[in-house]
C-alpha cells in the first residue's frame, strides 16, 4: 500500500493488519533444524576452547539458570496454540501489529532509596550525569508512593515504620 508520493503507507498497512482475522498456515520446513548435538558441536567450535558450560548457560540473580538454547519440545506445552496478537484472550497483546505503532515505554526516572547514619558533613555530593535529584529525608518525613507495586516502596515503608 502506497500513498500519493509512492512511499509505503505504514498506517494503512497497520490498519489493514488489525482487521485481518484469517491467517494462512505457514510451513516451517524450509530448513532442517539442527539437533541439540549438532548445535552444541558448532558452538564448541566457535568458542575456540572456552568452556561451553561456563559461556553458554546464564544464571540470573534469582538463581534461575537459562539453557543456551531452547527447542520447540521445550516450550510446546506453554506456547499459545490457537491465538494471535490482538485476538481471543489477548495473551499475545491487544493489537495485531504488536508494539510497532506504540513502542514500549522507557522509564526516565527511577526512585531509589538508601538509608544510612550520617557521621560528619551531611552535604550531598552527586554526579549530575548519574542522578537528577538527591536529598536527605528524616524517617518520619518519607513520602511513599500511592501504590505498593515496587520493591523500593516496600523497603521505604518498612524503613519509615522503624524496621531496617
C-alpha positions in Angstrom: 0.0 0.0 0.0 1.5 3.3 -1.1 0.5 6.9 -0.5 0.2 9.5 -3.3 4.0 10.0 -3.3 4.7 6.3 -3.9 6.0 5.7 -0.4 4.8 2.8 1.8 1.9 4.0 3.9 2.7 2.3 7.3 -0.5 3.4 9.0 -2.7 1.9 6.2 -0.7 -1.3 6.4 -1.1 -1.5 10.2 -4.9 -0.7 9.9 -5.3 -3.5 7.4 -3.3 -5.9 9.6 -5.5 -5.1 12.6 -8.6 -6.0 10.6 -7.3 -9.4 9.5 -8.8 -12.4 11.2 -7.8 -15.2 8.9 -4.2 -16.2 8.7 -2.6 -18.7 6.3 -0.9 -21.8 7.5 2.8 -21.2 7.1 5.0 -24.3 6.8 8.3 -24.1 8.6 10.1 -26.8 6.7 12.3 -24.7 4.5 15.3 -25.6 6.7 16.0 -28.7 8.7 16.6 -27.6 12.3 19.8 -28.8 13.8 19.8 -31.3 16.6 21.0 -30.2 20.0 24.2 -32.2 19.5 24.9 -30.5 16.1 24.2 -27.1 17.6 26.4 -27.7 20.6 29.2 -29.0 18.4 29.1 -25.8 16.3 29.1 -23.7 19.5 32.2 -25.6 20.9 34.0 -24.9 17.6 33.1 -21.2 17.7 34.1 -20.9 21.4 37.7 -21.9 20.4 38.5 -23.8 23.6 36.4 -21.7 26.0 34.3 -23.9 28.3 30.9 -24.5 26.9 29.1 -24.8 30.3 30.6 -21.5 31.6 30.0 -19.5 28.5 26.6 -20.7 27.3 24.5 -21.1 30.4 23.2 -17.9 32.0 22.4 -17.7 35.7 20.2 -14.9 36.9 20.4 -13.1 40.3 17.4 -15.1 41.4 19.3 -18.4 40.9 17.5 -19.4 37.7 19.7 -21.0 35.0 18.8 -20.4 31.4 19.8 -23.1 28.9 21.8 -21.9 26.0 19.1 -22.9 23.5 15.5 -24.0 23.7 13.8 -26.2 21.2 10.1 -26.5 20.3 9.8 -29.6 22.5 10.9 -27.5 25.5 8.2 -24.9 25.0 5.4 -26.8 23.3 3.3 -27.1 26.4 3.4 -23.4 27.3 3.0 -21.7 23.8 -0.4 -20.4 22.7 -1.8 -22.7 20.1 -4.9 -21.0 18.8 -4.4 -17.3 19.5 -2.8 -14.5 17.6 -1.8 -11.0 18.8 -4.9 -8.8 19.1 -7.4 -11.7 19.3 -9.1 -14.0 21.7 -7.7 -13.8 25.2 -5.2 -11.1 24.2 -2.4 -13.3 25.8 -0.1 -12.1 23.0 -1.1 -8.4 23.2 -4.1 -6.3 22.4 -3.1 -5.2 18.9 -2.3 -7.4 15.9 0.5 -5.0 15.0 2.1 -5.6 18.4 4.2 -2.6 19.5 5.1 -1.4 16.0 2.9 1.8 16.3 3.3 2.1 20.1 6.7 1.0 21.3 7.2 0.0 24.9 7.8 3.0 27.2 11.1 3.6 28.9 11.2 4.9 32.4 13.2 8.1 32.6 13.1 8.3 36.4 13.8 5.6 38.9 13.0 6.1 42.5 15.8 4.7 44.7 16.0 4.9 48.4 19.0 4.3 50.7 19.4 4.7 54.4 22.5 5.4 56.4 23.6 7.2 59.6 25.5 10.5 58.8 28.8 10.9 60.6 30.2 14.3 59.8 29.3 16.7 57.0 25.8 16.0 55.6 26.4 17.7 52.2 25.3 15.5 49.4 27.8 15.3 46.5 26.2 13.8 43.5 27.2 13.3 39.9 24.5 15.0 37.7 25.3 12.6 34.9 24.1 9.8 37.2 21.5 11.4 39.4 18.8 14.0 38.7 17.9 14.7 42.3 19.1 13.7 45.8 18.1 14.8 49.3 18.3 13.7 53.0 14.9 12.9 54.4 14.1 12.1 58.0 12.4 8.8 58.5 9.1 10.4 59.6 9.1 12.7 56.6 9.4 10.0 53.9 6.7 10.3 51.3 5.6 6.9 50.0 4.2 6.1 46.6 0.4 5.8 46.3 0.6 2.1 45.4 2.7 -0.6 46.8 3.8 -2.1 43.5 7.5 -1.7 43.8 10.2 -3.3 45.9 11.6 0.2 46.6 8.3 1.5 48.0 8.1 -1.7 50.2 11.6 -1.1 51.5 10.8 2.6 52.2 7.6 1.7 54.0 9.5 -0.8 56.2 12.2 1.8 57.0 9.6 4.5 57.7 7.9 2.2 60.1 11.1 1.6 62.0 12.5 -1.6 60.5 15.9 -1.8 59.0 
